[in-house]
Amino acid sequence: ETGVTQSPTHLIKTRGQQVTLRCSSQSGHNTVSWYQQALGQGPQFIFQYYREEENGRGNFPPRFSGLQFPNYSSELNVNALELDDSALYLCASSPDRATEAFFGQGTRLTVV
Amino acid sequence: SQQGEEDPQALSIQEGENATMNCSYKTSINNLQWYRQNSGRGLVHLILIRSNEREKHSGRLRVTLDTSKKSSSLLITASRAADTASYFCAPGGNNRLAFGKGNQVVVIP
């Protein structure tokens, strides 16, 4: 167990809807990153938050947005869901920006 | 790109044998990490090797890094059925991990 918890574990949404995924960081970690993993692919970096500020973003459209709270927990919001957004969404926390990341078990999102 | 590319992409071995996976990348890095993923769930951090290190050990794992060739290898010795998983390398050191498609390793009991 890494101490990183994600909720919910599974989610089914309809195309066009909005979704919020949540992540609770490991104690003492001030950095949270989000990744999208499509079936059969490696995880793709969405963005990272360091001390409540966005600290880098991958090649994802603006309808993917995030927040990090003072207790370093985090949210990933996706608006106007598309079928291709169906994937496993992984949250990872780190004690600092460039060190090993500890992953949660992920949220499996299905868009129908 | 900084993305890791693992080779081979699929590996099937008998329990007790050693498994070797390779990773190549294209840009300069500060460190490289290896992760394991079971059944499409969360990734487990295995080992981090810094750019000024050439070899690192952790239990049955041995990782090498050759920055001149921009490559790394992961060796799992005396494999067990529980080692069946996908293995990813992630060259990094900035604010993101750039995973490849991974190595699918199957250890046959």
Backbone of each chain as ProteinMPNN parsed JSONL, in Angstrom:
{"seq_chain_A": "ETGVTQSPTHLIKTRGQQVTLRCSSQSGHNTVSWYQQALGQGPQFIFQYYREEENGRGNFPPRFSGLQFPNYSSELNVNALELDDSALYLCASSPDRATEAFFGQGTRLTVV", "coords_chain_A": {"N_chain_A": [[0.825, -1.201, 0.0], [0.531, 2.222, -0.861], [-0.33, 4.478, 0.429], [-1.61, 6.384, -0.975], [-4.721, 7.335, -1.93], [-7.521, 6.898, -4.063], [-10.616, 8.076, -5.333], [-13.78, 7.854, -7.062], [-13.466, 4.195, -7.355], [-14.429, 3.031, -9.634], [-16.294, 4.327, -12.396], [-19.036, 5.327, -14.342], [-19.916, 7.319, -16.992], [-21.859, 9.539, -19.078], [-21.393, 10.583, -22.44], [-20.46, 13.972, -22.865], [-21.035, 14.736, -20.294], [-19.754, 15.901, -17.085], [-16.966, 15.172, -14.929], [-15.531, 14.502, -11.723], [-12.621, 13.509, -10.217], [-10.956, 12.186, -7.356], [-8.115, 12.48, -5.154], [-6.127, 11.446, -2.53], [-3.222, 12.391, -1.042], [-0.117, 10.797, -0.08], [0.959, 11.04, 3.278], [2.827, 13.92, 4.064], [3.663, 14.426, 1.486], [4.063, 16.836, -1.037], [3.548, 17.108, -3.66], [1.566, 16.36, -6.435], [0.65, 14.322, -9.113], [-1.154, 13.664, -12.123], [-2.219, 11.029, -14.233], [-3.218, 9.579, -17.35], [-4.257, 6.452, -18.454], [-4.763, 4.621, -21.167], [-6.248, 1.597, -22.433], [-3.904, -0.972, -22.761], [-1.801, 0.743, -23.109], [0.923, 2.857, -21.969], [0.975, 4.942, -19.003], [-0.013, 8.344, -19.456], [1.144, 11.571, -18.968], [-0.794, 14.044, -17.405], [-1.044, 16.463, -15.782], [0.759, 18.265, -13.202], [0.751, 19.17, -9.77], [2.243, 21.32, -7.479], [2.59, 22.266, -4.275], [0.057, 23.537, -4.37], [0.064, 24.89, -6.792], [-0.064, 24.721, -10.361], [2.327, 22.794, -11.978], [3.383, 22.155, -14.513], [2.232, 20.634, -17.51], [0.794, 18.157, -19.538], [0.062, 16.988, -22.895], [-2.821, 17.648, -23.076], [-6.229, 18.712, -23.53], [-7.806, 21.876, -22.531], [-10.164, 21.187, -21.206], [-9.528, 19.363, -19.37], [-8.86, 19.771, -16.103], [-7.46, 20.815, -12.942], [-7.008, 20.711, -9.331], [-5.217, 21.498, -6.373], [-5.306, 21.094, -2.924], [-4.858, 22.812, 0.299], [-4.164, 20.752, 2.083], [-2.836, 19.135, 0.447], [-4.255, 17.219, -0.956], [-5.998, 16.307, -3.991], [-7.852, 17.141, -6.986], [-9.127, 15.984, -10.104], [-10.681, 17.306, -12.831], [-12.856, 16.74, -15.509], [-14.359, 18.075, -18.25], [-17.178, 18.043, -20.554], [-17.218, 15.28, -21.491], [-15.718, 12.806, -23.583], [-15.898, 9.865, -25.661], [-13.35, 8.798, -25.968], [-12.145, 9.475, -23.614], [-12.4, 7.456, -21.89], [-10.695, 5.503, -19.649], [-8.03, 4.456, -17.419], [-7.439, 6.411, -14.658], [-4.784, 7.742, -13.02], [-3.375, 8.753, -9.985], [-0.546, 10.236, -8.518], [1.649, 10.733, -5.819], [4.366, 12.663, -4.498], [7.287, 13.292, -2.483], [8.691, 15.422, -3.339], [9.278, 17.329, -6.356], [10.861, 15.968, -8.231], [11.329, 13.31, -7.596], [10.858, 9.828, -6.654], [7.632, 8.567, -7.457], [4.541, 7.806, -5.9], [1.914, 5.751, -6.473], [-1.678, 5.758, -6.577], [-4.439, 3.372, -6.67], [-5.981, 3.943, -8.801], [-8.683, 5.262, -10.86], [-11.197, 3.852, -12.681], [-12.573, 5.023, -15.49], [-15.405, 5.0, -17.472], [-16.82, 6.063, -20.42], [-19.863, 6.418, -21.942]], "CA_chain_A": [[0.0, 0.0, 0.0], [1.358, 3.416, -0.982], [-0.87, 5.59, 1.186], [-2.315, 7.27, -1.905], [-6.052, 6.781, -2.158], [-8.292, 7.553, -5.103], [-12.037, 7.748, -5.333], [-14.185, 6.47, -6.812], [-12.635, 3.204, -8.045], [-15.031, 2.865, -10.959], [-17.264, 5.368, -12.691], [-19.58, 5.325, -15.704], [-20.511, 8.611, -17.324], [-22.372, 9.683, -20.443], [-20.705, 11.589, -23.264], [-20.928, 15.331, -22.646], [-21.102, 15.05, -18.866], [-18.539, 16.326, -16.39], [-16.59, 14.236, -13.869], [-14.477, 14.908, -10.785], [-11.92, 12.402, -9.578], [-10.28, 12.682, -6.171], [-6.891, 11.806, -4.772], [-5.568, 11.829, -1.244], [-1.785, 12.135, -1.122], [0.575, 10.198, 1.053], [1.313, 12.045, 4.272], [4.131, 14.548, 3.888], [3.958, 14.663, 0.078], [3.516, 18.117, -1.467], [3.443, 17.088, -5.131], [0.602, 15.396, -6.965], [0.585, 14.25, -10.571], [-2.244, 12.86, -12.665], [-1.893, 10.331, -15.482], [-4.288, 8.84, -18.019], [-3.749, 5.239, -19.073], [-5.699, 3.902, -22.028], [-6.025, 0.15, -22.432], [-2.759, -1.433, -23.535], [-0.814, 1.814, -23.255], [1.529, 3.351, -20.748], [0.342, 6.165, -18.478], [0.343, 9.609, -20.083], [1.132, 12.677, -18.003], [-1.81, 15.075, -17.624], [-0.456, 17.652, -15.155], [1.306, 18.108, -11.853], [0.584, 20.277, -8.842], [3.258, 21.413, -6.426], [2.188, 23.287, -3.297], [-1.197, 24.141, -4.827], [0.225, 25.555, -8.089], [0.215, 23.814, -11.473], [3.777, 22.748, -12.222], [3.625, 21.406, -15.741], [1.043, 20.067, -18.106], [1.027, 17.349, -20.724], [-0.666, 17.34, -24.095], [-4.25, 17.425, -22.853], [-6.976, 19.955, -23.769], [-8.18, 22.644, -21.327], [-11.285, 20.63, -20.465], [-8.921, 18.639, -18.244], [-8.352, 20.766, -15.164], [-7.198, 20.219, -11.638], [-6.837, 21.54, -8.14], [-4.573, 20.887, -5.209], [-5.782, 21.783, -1.737], [-3.803, 23.041, 1.3], [-3.697, 19.501, 2.69], [-2.166, 18.48, -0.677], [-5.111, 16.346, -1.737], [-6.137, 16.87, -5.33], [-8.979, 16.765, -7.838], [-9.033, 16.078, -11.56], [-11.993, 17.547, -13.422], [-12.915, 16.625, -16.962], [-15.63, 18.566, -18.78], [-17.568, 17.626, -21.903], [-16.593, 13.97, -21.672], [-15.75, 12.148, -24.886], [-15.726, 8.417, -25.544], [-11.913, 8.511, -25.833], [-11.691, 9.745, -22.243], [-12.476, 6.193, -21.151], [-9.323, 5.113, -19.319], [-7.68, 4.404, -16.005], [-6.823, 7.671, -14.251], [-3.881, 7.455, -11.913], [-2.831, 9.858, -9.226], [0.712, 9.874, -7.873], [2.188, 11.797, -4.969], [5.816, 12.628, -4.298], [7.741, 14.238, -1.458], [9.2, 16.573, -4.055], [8.868, 17.266, -7.748], [11.677, 15.132, -9.109], [11.678, 12.076, -6.905], [9.971, 8.715, -6.965], [6.207, 8.825, -7.298], [3.776, 6.719, -5.294], [0.649, 5.772, -7.191], [-2.901, 5.153, -6.081], [-4.919, 2.238, -7.448], [-6.618, 4.425, -10.016], [-10.129, 5.323, -11.09], [-11.536, 3.385, -14.037], [-13.674, 5.823, -16.036], [-15.997, 4.547, -18.736], [-17.729, 7.045, -21.015], [-20.739, 5.712, -22.888]], "C_chain_A": [[0.864, 1.258, 0.0], [0.871, 4.537, -0.099], [-1.561, 6.609, 0.317], [-3.655, 6.63, -2.221], [-6.803, 7.606, -3.184], [-9.752, 7.127, -4.99], [-12.735, 8.462, -6.488], [-13.239, 5.49, -7.526], [-13.134, 2.961, -9.459], [-16.1, 3.923, -11.148], [-17.731, 5.204, -14.135], [-20.286, 6.648, -15.929], [-20.974, 8.6, -18.785], [-21.591, 10.779, -21.158], [-21.326, 12.965, -23.047], [-21.011, 15.732, -21.176], [-19.745, 15.514, -18.342], [-18.242, 15.325, -15.27], [-15.491, 14.84, -12.999], [-13.913, 13.672, -10.118], [-11.08, 12.967, -8.438], [-9.08, 11.826, -5.779], [-6.427, 12.35, -3.422], [-4.107, 11.417, -1.219], [-1.273, 11.384, 0.09], [1.014, 11.314, 1.998], [2.717, 12.601, 4.026], [4.498, 14.86, 2.453], [3.281, 15.95, -0.385], [3.292, 18.194, -2.981], [2.486, 15.993, -5.564], [0.608, 15.477, -8.486], [-0.577, 13.36, -10.976], [-1.816, 12.286, -14.016], [-3.158, 9.658, -16.028], [-3.68, 7.621, -18.681], [-4.869, 4.551, -19.856], [-5.312, 2.423, -22.058], [-4.842, -0.224, -23.322], [-1.662, -0.41, -23.729], [-0.16, 2.119, -21.917], [0.807, 4.599, -20.263], [0.88, 7.408, -19.175], [0.143, 10.735, -19.08], [0.075, 13.696, -18.383], [-1.308, 16.403, -17.077], [0.036, 17.298, -13.751], [1.01, 19.359, -11.044], [1.636, 20.173, -7.745], [2.86, 22.57, -5.533], [1.07, 24.177, -3.86], [-1.091, 24.892, -6.161], [0.482, 24.502, -9.174], [1.688, 23.928, -11.849], [4.071, 21.894, -13.45], [2.374, 20.714, -16.202], [1.448, 19.272, -19.341], [0.132, 17.803, -21.862], [-2.145, 16.984, -23.954], [-4.986, 18.747, -23.008], [-7.397, 20.603, -22.457], [-9.368, 22.07, -20.575], [-10.824, 19.649, -19.366], [-8.339, 19.698, -17.311], [-8.187, 20.115, -13.802], [-7.099, 21.243, -10.532], [-5.993, 20.766, -7.145], [-4.946, 21.735, -4.002], [-4.647, 21.949, -0.712], [-3.312, 21.775, 1.985], [-3.05, 18.588, 1.639], [-2.994, 17.387, -1.355], [-5.425, 17.043, -3.058], [-7.405, 16.376, -6.004], [-8.571, 16.883, -9.296], [-10.446, 16.249, -12.07], [-11.897, 17.421, -14.942], [-14.311, 17.051, -17.397], [-15.904, 17.971, -20.159], [-16.932, 16.288, -22.281], [-16.793, 13.418, -23.08], [-15.499, 10.652, -24.671], [-14.25, 8.051, -25.313], [-11.351, 8.846, -24.455], [-11.795, 8.505, -21.372], [-11.061, 5.674, -20.925], [-9.212, 4.898, -17.822], [-6.957, 5.703, -15.666], [-6.055, 7.425, -12.954], [-3.384, 8.744, -11.283], [-1.547, 9.374, -8.566], [1.183, 11.034, -7.013], [3.675, 11.58, -4.74], [6.182, 13.578, -3.176], [8.329, 15.495, -2.069], [8.991, 16.327, -5.535], [9.621, 16.238, -8.574], [12.148, 13.863, -8.427], [10.668, 10.995, -7.242], [8.531, 9.054, -6.608], [5.516, 7.593, -6.748], [2.338, 6.807, -5.822], [-0.498, 5.196, -6.364], [-3.337, 4.03, -7.011], [-5.7, 2.663, -8.693], [-8.131, 4.463, -9.963], [-10.369, 4.889, -12.524], [-12.759, 4.146, -14.498], [-14.118, 5.238, -17.367], [-16.991, 5.592, -19.197], [-18.544, 6.337, -22.082], [-21.595, 6.702, -23.659]], "O_chain_A": [[1.82, 1.356, 0.769], [1.616, 5.494, 0.111], [-2.057, 7.613, 0.828], [-3.711, 5.507, -2.723], [-6.741, 8.835, -3.187], [-10.076, 6.001, -4.612], [-12.331, 9.564, -6.86], [-12.316, 5.916, -8.221], [-12.345, 2.713, -10.371], [-16.734, 4.362, -10.189], [-16.925, 4.971, -15.036], [-21.149, 7.045, -15.147], [-20.544, 7.779, -19.595], [-21.184, 11.77, -20.552], [-22.548, 13.116, -23.043], [-21.053, 16.918, -20.849], [-18.742, 15.515, -19.056], [-19.157, 14.705, -14.728], [-14.638, 15.587, -13.478], [-14.648, 12.883, -9.524], [-10.558, 14.077, -8.53], [-9.037, 10.622, -6.036], [-6.349, 13.561, -3.214], [-3.786, 10.237, -1.356], [-1.913, 11.343, 1.141], [1.394, 12.399, 1.558], [3.668, 11.85, 3.808], [5.527, 15.488, 2.203], [2.086, 16.147, -0.164], [2.893, 19.235, -3.504], [2.582, 14.849, -5.119], [0.577, 16.562, -9.066], [-0.938, 12.423, -10.263], [-1.157, 12.945, -14.819], [-4.035, 9.232, -15.276], [-2.686, 7.739, -19.397], [-5.792, 3.978, -19.278], [-4.179, 2.059, -21.741], [-4.786, 0.159, -24.491], [-0.691, -0.669, -24.44], [-0.637, 1.69, -20.867], [0.099, 5.244, -21.037], [2.076, 7.512, -19.449], [-0.898, 10.832, -18.43], [0.031, 14.165, -19.52], [-1.161, 17.367, -17.829], [-0.225, 16.224, -13.209], [1.018, 20.471, -11.573], [1.881, 19.11, -7.174], [2.8, 23.717, -5.976], [1.149, 25.405, -3.821], [-2.078, 25.475, -6.609], [1.167, 23.508, -8.929], [2.218, 25.027, -12.015], [4.925, 21.009, -13.407], [1.558, 20.263, -15.398], [2.337, 19.676, -20.09], [-0.479, 18.869, -21.801], [-2.644, 16.104, -24.655], [-4.445, 19.797, -22.661], [-7.355, 19.971, -21.401], [-9.578, 22.422, -19.414], [-11.622, 19.179, -18.554], [-7.429, 20.434, -17.692], [-8.696, 19.025, -13.542], [-7.105, 22.453, -10.757], [-6.048, 19.538, -7.083], [-4.901, 22.964, -4.064], [-3.602, 21.309, -0.832], [-2.164, 21.72, 2.425], [-2.756, 17.423, 1.908], [-2.488, 16.696, -2.239], [-5.148, 18.231, -3.22], [-7.958, 15.336, -5.644], [-7.785, 17.752, -9.675], [-11.318, 15.431, -11.777], [-10.97, 17.935, -15.566], [-15.313, 16.473, -16.976], [-15.005, 17.471, -20.834], [-16.203, 16.188, -23.267], [-17.861, 13.539, -23.679], [-14.965, 10.235, -23.643], [-13.939, 7.123, -24.567], [-10.197, 8.53, -24.165], [-11.327, 8.505, -20.234], [-10.318, 5.433, -21.877], [-10.156, 5.122, -17.065], [-5.973, 6.055, -16.316], [-6.602, 6.97, -11.949], [-3.023, 9.697, -11.974], [-1.471, 8.234, -8.108], [1.123, 12.19, -7.434], [4.17, 10.454, -4.785], [5.478, 14.559, -2.934], [8.452, 16.518, -1.396], [8.573, 15.24, -5.932], [9.067, 15.69, -9.527], [13.263, 13.401, -8.671], [9.739, 11.217, -8.018], [8.249, 9.723, -5.614], [5.869, 6.466, -7.095], [1.651, 7.811, -5.634], [-0.315, 4.277, -5.565], [-2.686, 3.764, -8.021], [-6.037, 1.831, -9.536], [-8.769, 3.799, -9.147], [-9.825, 5.471, -13.463], [-13.855, 3.951, -13.973], [-13.309, 5.012, -18.267], [-17.899, 5.965, -18.455], [-17.997, 5.736, -23.006], [-22.396, 6.3, -24.502]]}, "seq_chain_B": "SQQGEEDPQALSIQEGENATMNCSYKTSINNLQWYRQNSGRGLVHLILIRSNEREKHSGRLRVTLDTSKKSSSLLITASRAADTASYFCAPGGNNRLAFGKGNQVVVIP", "coords_chain_B": {"N_chain_B": [[12.257, 12.301, -27.909], [11.463, 12.371, -24.338], [10.322, 10.076, -23.603], [10.251, 6.732, -22.478], [11.214, 3.701, -24.08], [10.417, 0.452, -24.073], [11.938, -2.799, -24.3], [12.167, -6.327, -24.598], [8.712, -6.124, -25.743], [7.083, -8.063, -24.861], [7.457, -10.864, -22.769], [8.062, -14.166, -21.894], [8.727, -16.444, -19.404], [10.159, -19.212, -17.554], [9.468, -20.033, -14.153], [11.959, -19.205, -11.803], [13.895, -18.631, -13.649], [15.911, -15.922, -14.997], [14.855, -12.596, -15.781], [15.221, -10.164, -18.212], [14.918, -6.805, -19.079], [14.91, -4.077, -21.346], [15.409, -0.56, -21.779], [15.121, 2.331, -23.7], [15.891, 5.768, -24.382], [15.653, 9.242, -25.445], [16.484, 11.83, -24.758], [18.464, 13.942, -22.536], [18.631, 13.062, -19.092], [17.778, 13.353, -15.575], [17.247, 11.336, -13.843], [16.134, 7.9, -13.821], [13.356, 5.83, -13.642], [11.894, 2.722, -12.639], [8.872, 0.929, -12.841], [6.254, -1.277, -11.735], [3.255, -2.852, -12.802], [0.352, -4.438, -11.916], [-2.241, -6.228, -13.375], [-3.559, -3.965, -14.595], [-3.885, -2.064, -12.583], [-2.812, 0.205, -9.972], [0.478, 1.659, -10.265], [3.543, 0.364, -9.066], [6.339, 1.575, -7.471], [9.597, 0.613, -8.259], [12.409, 1.082, -8.437], [14.758, 3.767, -8.429], [17.182, 5.272, -10.362], [19.89, 7.42, -10.492], [21.324, 9.866, -12.717], [24.055, 9.947, -12.38], [24.718, 7.489, -11.487], [25.593, 4.077, -12.103], [24.784, 1.508, -11.655], [22.338, -0.245, -9.759], [20.943, -1.937, -6.972], [18.162, -3.787, -5.684], [16.94, -5.956, -3.597], [15.881, -8.686, -5.444], [16.202, -7.327, -7.755], [18.056, -5.721, -10.312], [19.332, -2.854, -11.653], [20.662, -1.157, -14.404], [22.28, 1.708, -15.811], [23.145, 3.448, -18.65], [24.214, 6.297, -19.637], [25.529, 7.296, -21.825], [24.72, 5.724, -23.917], [22.096, 6.135, -23.677], [20.349, 4.305, -22.359], [18.792, 1.766, -20.351], [18.651, -1.066, -18.174], [16.653, -3.614, -16.692], [16.953, -6.202, -14.485], [15.495, -9.076, -13.306], [16.089, -11.417, -10.978], [15.915, -14.977, -10.447], [13.091, -15.504, -10.994], [9.62, -15.296, -10.003], [6.225, -16.55, -9.917], [4.644, -14.488, -9.016], [5.876, -12.283, -10.045], [4.789, -11.794, -12.456], [3.633, -9.338, -14.516], [3.227, -5.98, -15.824], [5.95, -4.033, -16.825], [7.373, -0.869, -16.529], [9.532, 1.638, -17.77], [10.625, 4.887, -16.835], [11.964, 7.598, -17.914], [13.136, 10.597, -16.488], [13.06, 13.396, -14.285], [12.391, 15.973, -14.287], [9.347, 17.46, -14.084], [7.682, 15.394, -14.718], [6.8, 12.002, -15.49], [7.698, 9.994, -18.147], [6.281, 7.548, -19.53], [6.744, 4.496, -21.387], [5.235, 1.989, -23.486], [5.523, -0.301, -22.064], [6.739, -3.46, -20.71], [5.405, -6.64, -21.041], [5.466, -9.135, -18.814], [5.434, -12.555, -18.297], [5.514, -15.037, -15.967], [5.92, -18.361, -15.815], [4.665, -20.886, -13.788]], "CA_chain_B": [[11.423, 12.643, -26.766], [11.956, 11.803, -23.106], [9.573, 8.865, -23.365], [10.985, 5.479, -22.491], [10.752, 2.657, -24.992], [10.868, -0.806, -23.501], [12.21, -3.896, -25.221], [11.055, -6.63, -25.511], [7.423, -5.694, -25.233], [6.457, -9.203, -24.203], [8.475, -11.825, -22.346], [7.493, -15.292, -21.167], [9.836, -17.23, -18.879], [9.834, -20.2, -16.528], [9.793, -19.653, -12.783], [13.342, -19.499, -11.457], [14.794, -18.01, -14.624], [16.086, -14.472, -14.905], [14.173, -11.801, -16.808], [15.919, -8.907, -18.499], [14.188, -5.855, -19.917], [15.708, -2.916, -21.714], [14.69, 0.698, -21.972], [15.91, 3.364, -24.369], [15.278, 7.087, -24.373], [16.326, 10.076, -26.448], [17.003, 13.106, -24.276], [19.196, 13.873, -21.273], [17.757, 12.856, -17.935], [18.359, 13.432, -14.24], [17.11, 10.012, -13.25], [15.25, 6.986, -14.542], [12.665, 4.996, -12.668], [11.194, 1.527, -13.099], [7.635, 0.661, -12.125], [5.532, -2.516, -12.053], [1.809, -2.723, -12.739], [-0.376, -5.702, -11.946], [-3.651, -6.268, -13.779], [-4.135, -2.666, -14.905], [-4.166, -1.232, -11.413], [-1.807, 1.223, -9.721], [1.881, 1.327, -10.48], [4.383, 0.229, -7.87], [7.702, 2.031, -7.725], [10.583, -0.428, -7.995], [13.762, 1.579, -8.207], [15.167, 5.008, -9.085], [18.62, 5.365, -10.546], [20.226, 8.784, -10.877], [22.156, 9.923, -13.924], [25.467, 9.747, -12.042], [24.874, 6.116, -11.024], [25.681, 3.122, -13.215], [24.103, 0.261, -11.3], [21.684, -0.193, -8.469], [20.313, -3.203, -6.614], [17.135, -3.785, -4.661], [16.461, -7.33, -3.518], [16.165, -9.484, -6.654], [16.244, -6.415, -8.901], [19.303, -5.032, -10.629], [19.115, -1.874, -12.709], [21.844, -0.471, -14.911], [22.015, 2.912, -16.59], [24.246, 3.887, -19.502], [23.757, 7.583, -20.173], [26.147, 7.532, -23.145], [23.882, 5.01, -24.882], [20.71, 6.469, -23.361], [19.635, 3.049, -22.167], [18.763, 1.186, -19.014], [18.135, -2.433, -18.153], [16.13, -4.14, -15.429], [17.106, -7.645, -14.372], [14.836, -9.734, -12.178], [16.713, -12.725, -10.82], [15.125, -16.039, -9.806], [11.717, -14.994, -11.111], [8.515, -16.001, -9.348], [4.946, -16.328, -10.586], [4.14, -13.188, -8.576], [6.531, -11.226, -10.831], [3.987, -11.569, -13.66], [3.149, -7.957, -14.468], [3.794, -5.077, -16.828], [7.051, -3.246, -16.271], [7.538, 0.382, -17.259], [10.601, 2.55, -17.405], [10.185, 6.277, -16.908], [13.027, 8.604, -17.851], [12.538, 11.816, -15.968], [13.907, 14.284, -13.532], [11.719, 17.267, -14.211], [8.091, 17.378, -13.365], [6.786, 14.391, -15.258], [7.339, 10.695, -15.867], [7.314, 9.716, -19.53], [6.234, 6.098, -19.643], [6.528, 3.835, -22.661], [4.101, 1.06, -23.487], [5.763, -1.31, -21.05], [7.062, -4.863, -20.986], [4.491, -7.611, -20.431], [6.25, -10.29, -18.396], [4.662, -13.683, -17.771], [6.355, -16.059, -15.35], [5.152, -19.611, -15.811], [5.047, -21.705, -12.617]], "C_chain_B": [[11.978, 11.983, -25.507], [11.316, 10.446, -22.841], [10.461, 7.642, -23.436], [10.382, 4.516, -23.49], [11.308, 1.331, -24.511], [11.027, -1.884, -24.567], [12.656, -5.099, -24.403], [9.729, -6.164, -24.947], [6.676, -6.822, -24.549], [7.528, -10.254, -23.935], [7.794, -12.914, -21.533], [8.632, -16.185, -20.711], [9.325, -18.235, -17.852], [10.226, -19.659, -15.156], [11.214, -20.091, -12.449], [14.345, -18.9, -12.43], [14.929, -16.503, -14.338], [15.346, -13.789, -16.05], [14.914, -10.491, -16.972], [15.091, -8.056, -19.443], [15.069, -4.646, -20.175], [14.819, -1.708, -21.965], [15.615, 1.68, -22.667], [15.149, 4.68, -24.324], [16.125, 8.009, -25.222], [16.914, 11.37, -25.922], [17.773, 12.905, -22.972], [18.215, 13.782, -20.105], [18.517, 13.106, -16.637], [18.283, 12.095, -13.524], [16.202, 9.163, -14.125], [14.641, 6.051, -13.507], [12.037, 3.793, -13.365], [9.991, 1.293, -12.186], [7.064, -0.679, -12.579], [4.039, -2.24, -11.917], [1.176, -4.098, -12.883], [-1.808, -5.454, -12.398], [-4.287, -4.891, -13.963], [-4.525, -1.832, -13.708], [-3.026, -0.243, -11.207], [-0.403, 0.731, -9.963], [2.633, 1.296, -9.157], [5.792, 0.64, -8.231], [8.684, 0.932, -7.349], [11.934, 0.158, -7.614], [13.976, 2.875, -8.976], [16.679, 5.002, -9.183], [18.931, 6.751, -11.088], [21.222, 8.766, -12.033], [23.635, 9.726, -13.626], [25.734, 8.351, -11.461], [24.882, 5.177, -12.227], [24.916, 1.835, -12.922], [23.487, 0.431, -9.919], [20.959, -1.514, -8.223], [19.215, -2.961, -5.582], [16.546, -5.181, -4.616], [16.867, -8.132, -4.733], [16.264, -8.62, -7.911], [17.632, -5.809, -9.057], [19.032, -4.113, -11.814], [20.46, -1.289, -13.109], [21.409, 0.738, -15.714], [23.277, 3.278, -17.353], [23.806, 5.178, -20.185], [24.374, 7.882, -21.537], [25.331, 6.857, -24.24], [22.409, 5.317, -24.688], [19.886, 5.188, -23.237], [19.755, 2.579, -20.733], [18.273, -0.237, -19.136], [17.667, -2.766, -16.748], [16.251, -5.648, -15.474], [16.366, -8.114, -13.123], [15.433, -11.126, -12.071], [15.744, -13.694, -10.136], [13.648, -15.679, -9.795], [10.702, -15.913, -10.434], [7.229, -15.707, -10.11], [4.381, -14.953, -10.234], [4.801, -12.023, -9.305], [5.792, -10.969, -12.14], [3.315, -10.214, -13.567], [3.61, -7.232, -15.714], [4.832, -4.208, -16.151], [7.291, -2.033, -17.164], [8.809, 1.091, -16.808], [10.093, 3.968, -17.606], [11.388, 7.192, -16.768], [12.429, 9.902, -17.344], [13.541, 12.689, -15.258], [13.367, 15.68, -13.488], [10.394, 17.064, -13.481], [7.174, 16.297, -13.898], [7.551, 13.093, -15.518], [6.808, 10.365, -17.252], [7.38, 8.219, -19.775], [6.136, 5.653, -21.091], [5.341, 2.91, -22.545], [4.288, -0.088, -22.511], [6.159, -2.658, -21.587], [6.038, -5.734, -20.296], [5.305, -8.856, -20.093], [5.321, -11.34, -17.803], [5.639, -14.715, -17.238], [5.507, -17.304, -15.162], [5.6, -20.485, -14.647], [5.582, -23.07, -13.026]], "O_chain_B": [[12.863, 11.131, -25.591], [11.742, 9.738, -21.929], [11.308, 7.518, -24.32], [9.172, 4.52, -23.716], [12.519, 1.108, -24.536], [10.344, -1.879, -25.592], [13.503, -4.906, -23.531], [9.649, -5.837, -23.763], [5.759, -6.589, -23.761], [8.396, -10.499, -24.773], [7.043, -12.628, -20.601], [9.425, -16.642, -21.534], [8.207, -18.121, -17.35], [11.199, -18.916, -15.024], [11.622, -21.206, -12.772], [15.506, -18.685, -12.081], [14.177, -15.918, -13.559], [15.229, -14.336, -17.146], [15.2, -9.795, -15.998], [14.622, -8.531, -20.478], [15.869, -4.247, -19.328], [13.645, -1.829, -22.313], [16.767, 1.842, -22.266], [13.921, 4.701, -24.238], [17.199, 7.618, -25.677], [17.77, 11.96, -26.581], [17.735, 11.826, -22.38], [17.123, 14.351, -20.137], [19.747, 13.072, -16.609], [19.14, 11.763, -12.705], [15.579, 9.664, -15.061], [15.328, 5.549, -12.617], [11.694, 3.856, -14.546], [10.062, 1.43, -10.964], [7.359, -1.15, -13.677], [3.61, -1.495, -11.036], [1.433, -4.823, -13.844], [-2.498, -4.583, -11.869], [-5.421, -4.669, -13.538], [-5.406, -0.977, -13.806], [-2.341, 0.115, -12.166], [-0.125, -0.465, -9.878], [2.383, 2.098, -8.257], [6.376, 0.12, -9.181], [8.615, 0.382, -6.25], [12.527, -0.219, -6.604], [13.426, 3.05, -10.063], [17.374, 4.756, -8.196], [18.299, 7.203, -12.043], [21.879, 7.755, -12.283], [24.399, 9.372, -14.524], [26.84, 8.065, -11.002], [24.25, 5.456, -13.245], [24.456, 1.156, -13.84], [24.011, 1.127, -9.049], [20.43, -2.128, -9.151], [19.311, -2.074, -4.734], [15.752, -5.558, -5.479], [18.055, -8.254, -5.032], [16.395, -9.148, -9.015], [18.288, -5.438, -8.083], [18.556, -4.559, -12.857], [21.29, -0.967, -12.259], [20.294, 0.78, -16.235], [24.352, 3.402, -16.766], [23.105, 5.144, -21.197], [23.803, 8.641, -22.321], [25.257, 7.358, -25.362], [21.564, 4.826, -25.437], [18.873, 5.01, -23.913], [20.682, 2.939, -20.008], [17.565, -0.581, -20.082], [18.205, -2.274, -15.756], [15.726, -6.299, -16.377], [16.592, -7.605, -12.025], [15.291, -11.932, -12.992], [14.879, -13.291, -9.359], [13.029, -15.564, -8.737], [10.901, -17.121, -10.313], [7.152, -14.733, -10.859], [3.715, -14.325, -11.057], [4.335, -10.889, -9.197], [6.126, -10.029, -12.862], [2.525, -9.964, -12.657], [4.302, -7.803, -16.558], [4.621, -3.71, -15.045], [7.397, -2.15, -18.385], [9.12, 1.137, -15.618], [9.231, 4.214, -18.45], [11.796, 7.529, -15.656], [11.32, 10.266, -17.736], [14.724, 12.71, -15.596], [13.851, 16.502, -12.71], [10.367, 16.54, -12.367], [5.989, 16.282, -13.563], [8.763, 13.088, -15.734], [5.604, 10.449, -17.498], [8.416, 7.69, -20.18], [5.53, 6.329, -21.923], [4.535, 3.027, -21.622], [3.326, -0.774, -22.164], [5.948, -2.968, -22.759], [5.814, -5.592, -19.094], [5.779, -9.552, -20.991], [4.521, -11.046, -16.914], [6.494, -15.209, -17.974], [4.508, -17.295, -14.442], [6.785, -20.795, -14.527], [5.945, -23.874, -12.167]]}, "name": "protein", "num_of_chains": 2, "seq": "ETGVTQSPTHLIKTRGQQVTLRCSSQSGHNTVSWYQQALGQGPQFIFQYYREEENGRGNFPPRFSGLQFPNYSSELNVNALELDDSALYLCASSPDRATEAFFGQGTRLTVVSQQGEEDPQALSIQEGENATMNCSYKTSINNLQWYRQNSGRGLVHLILIRSNEREKHSGRLRVTLDTSKKSSSLLITASRAADTASYFCAPGGNNRLAFGKGNQVVVIP"}
